[in-house]
Amino acid sequence: MLNHEPADRVFHALADANRRAIIERLTAGPAAVSELSRLLGVTLAATVQHLRVLEDSELVRSEKAGRVRTCQIDPVGLRRAEHWLHAQRTTWEHRLDRLGDILGEPDPTTFKEPTT
């Protein structure tokens, strides 16, 4: 199996609905962990665990000011996922184009009688 460790971490992080909800919320701008916890309807501890996964995959970054930890989108992880998806799409488009070419070619073993 191929090892795409950075991309694996991104897709693992995005596999969870709560983490996707965090990403969606953060696209509107930074948010405090307590706000994200309310949004998800889970404990602060559970929210922090989700945020750790998102930070490890470089999808989110956070900073602490006093007692408030604020999170925001980190585009590095999103670019990594986008790059991987683009490469897969390009590969499959080329394969399907080749298949279309093959299917569109006349079969040389088929002989048609001329009509008179």
N, C-alpha and C positions, 0 to 999 in steps of 0.2 A: 504494500500500500504506500502511496506517495505521502510524504510528510509536508503539509502546508501549515505548520504550527501557528503562525500568526493569523492566517485566515481561519484556521480551525477554532481559535479562541473567539474570533469575531462571530462566526456562525453559531458557536455554542452559546454565546451571550444572547444572540438574537433569537435563539430557539425558544426562549421563555416569554410568555405573554406579558408578565409583569415588567420584565426588562424592556420589552418593546414599548410598553406604555410609558416607561420612564423616558426612553429616547424620544417618543412622540411629544411628550410634554416639554422636554428640553429644547426641541426645535423652535419653540416659541420664545425661548430665552432661559437664563439661569433660574434655578429654583433651590430653595432650602430643602434639606433632607426631610424635615418635618412636613413640608408641603407635599413632597413626593409620597411620604408615608400615608398621608390622608387620601391622596389620589388613589393609591393602590388599595387602601383599606386594610393594611397589614401593620404589624408592629414596627417600631423604629429599628429594632434589631434585624428583622427580616429585610427591611429596606436597605440597611447598611450592607447586608450580605449581597443583595442584588447589585448595589453600587460597586462593591469590590470586584465582582465579576465584570461589570462594565468598564471599570477602570483598568483591570488587568488586560482587557482586550483593546484598550485605548479608544473606546467609544465615548467615554465620559471622563472628565477630570473635575476635581473638586479642590476647594480651598477653604480654610477655616479662618473666620474673623470673629474673635471672641468666642462665644458659645455656639455660633451659627456656622454650619458647614453648608456651603453653596456649591451646587453642581452645575456643570454646563457641558454641552456637546464638545467632544474632541474629534475633529475631522480626520485624524490619522486612521483610526479604525474603519471609519466609513469609506475612506479612500481605498483602503486595503480590500474591503469586501467588493467595492465597485470595480476595482482592477481585476479581481478574480472572476467576477461575473462577466465582465467584458471579454476576457480571454476565452471563457467557456462559450459565450455567445458567438464570438468570431469563429471559433473552431467548428461549432455546429452549423453556422451559416455556410461555411466553406464545404462541409460534408454534404449538406442538403443541396447546395448548388451543383456539386459533382453528381449526386444522385439524380437530380433533375436533368442534367446533361445526358447521363446514361439512359434514363427512361425516355428521353426525347429523341434519341437516335433510332433510326430505323433498324430493325433486326435484319442483318444480311442473310440469315438462313431462311427468311420468309420470301417466297417467290410469288409474285402476282402475275397472272396471265394477262397479257395485253388485251384490251377490249377492242373489238372491231365493229 
